[in-house]
Amino acid sequence: MRLRVALAAAALLAVTAGCGGSSSTPVPSAASSVPPASTAPASVAPATVAPSVAPTTTPAAGTTYTVKKGDTLWGLAQKFKPSSMTIPEMVKAIQAANPSLKNPNNLSIGQKLVIPKP
């Protein structure tokens, strides 16, 4: 850590010494190629990269459930449905929350399903 501070101080001295009215352009040294850690302005926000594929369902939209042996979509709908919904409505809601679910009659053990909140 002290070496980095010393290198940064040496670089700063080299740059300011070259700005003292001399007509020659200062040649950067190896030490001056490492900028001090405090050179970035405080107002610059970190760059963000937009995801290439927008998520279709987020865990905030419901609960993530891991399929166990013997689970069926009907049984899961019956287990998680609110009183305001019928089982067929909940089955459709689970299917809508899991667009990657190609065959609702063929659930795999360990498969992750999003159970939507009512």
C-alpha positions in Angstrom: 0.0 0.0 0.0 2.8 2.4 0.9 4.5 1.6 -2.4 1.4 2.5 -4.3 1.1 5.8 -2.5 4.8 6.5 -3.1 4.4 5.8 -6.8 1.4 8.0 -7.0 3.3 10.8 -5.3 6.3 10.4 -7.6 4.0 10.5 -10.6 2.3 13.6 -9.3 5.7 15.3 -8.8 6.9 14.3 -12.2 3.8 15.8 -13.9 3.9 19.0 -11.9 7.7 19.4 -12.5 7.0 19.2 -16.2 4.4 22.0 -16.0 6.8 24.5 -14.5 7.0 26.7 -17.6 9.4 24.5 -19.6 8.8 24.4 -23.3 9.6 20.7 -23.6 6.9 18.1 -23.2 7.5 15.8 -20.2 8.0 12.2 -21.0 5.8 10.0 -18.7 7.8 7.5 -16.6 6.7 4.0 -15.6 5.6 5.4 -12.2 3.4 8.1 -13.8 1.5 5.6 -15.9 -0.3 4.4 -12.7 -2.9 7.1 -11.8 -3.6 7.6 -8.1 -6.8 6.0 -6.8 -8.4 9.3 -6.1 -8.4 10.7 -9.6 -11.9 9.7 -10.5 -14.5 12.4 -10.0 -17.1 11.7 -7.3 -20.0 12.5 -9.6 -19.3 9.8 -12.1 -21.8 6.9 -11.7 -20.5 3.4 -12.4 -21.4 2.0 -15.8 -24.3 -0.4 -16.0 -24.8 -3.0 -18.7 -28.4 -3.8 -19.7 -29.1 -7.5 -19.7 -29.1 -9.0 -23.2 -32.4 -10.9 -22.5 -35.0 -9.4 -20.2 -36.1 -11.7 -17.4 -39.5 -13.2 -18.0 -40.2 -13.8 -14.4 -38.5 -12.5 -11.3 -38.5 -14.2 -7.9 -40.3 -11.0 -6.6 -43.3 -12.0 -8.8 -43.8 -15.1 -6.7 -42.2 -18.0 -4.8 -39.7 -20.3 -6.4 -40.6 -24.0 -5.8 -38.4 -27.0 -6.5 -40.4 -30.0 -7.9 -40.3 -33.1 -5.8 -41.1 -36.7 -6.6 -44.9 -37.1 -7.1 -45.6 -33.4 -7.7 -48.2 -32.5 -10.4 -49.1 -29.1 -11.7 -52.7 -29.7 -10.4 -51.4 -30.7 -7.0 -49.2 -27.6 -6.8 -52.0 -25.4 -7.9 -54.2 -26.9 -5.2 -51.5 -26.4 -2.6 -50.6 -22.8 -3.4 -53.9 -21.3 -4.7 -55.5 -18.5 -2.8 -59.1 -18.9 -1.8 -60.2 -16.4 -4.4 -59.0 -18.6 -7.3 -60.1 -22.0 -8.6 -57.6 -24.8 -9.2 -57.8 -24.5 -13.0 -57.2 -20.7 -12.7 -54.1 -21.3 -10.6 -52.8 -24.0 -13.0 -53.0 -21.3 -15.8 -51.3 -18.8 -13.6 -48.4 -21.2 -12.9 -48.1 -21.9 -16.6 -48.1 -18.2 -17.4 -45.4 -17.5 -14.8 -43.2 -20.3 -16.3 -43.1 -19.8 -20.0 -40.3 -22.4 -20.3 -42.7 -25.1 -19.1 -43.3 -26.9 -22.4 -45.3 -29.9 -21.1 -47.2 -29.3 -17.9 -47.9 -33.0 -17.6 -44.2 -33.8 -17.5 -42.6 -32.1 -14.4 -39.0 -33.1 -13.6 -37.7 -33.7 -10.1 -35.5 -30.7 -9.2 -37.1 -28.4 -11.7 -37.6 -24.8 -10.5 -41.1 -23.3 -10.9 -42.3 -19.9 -10.1 -45.5 -19.9 -8.1 -47.1 -16.5 -8.7 -48.5 -14.4 -5.9 -52.3 -13.8 -6.2 
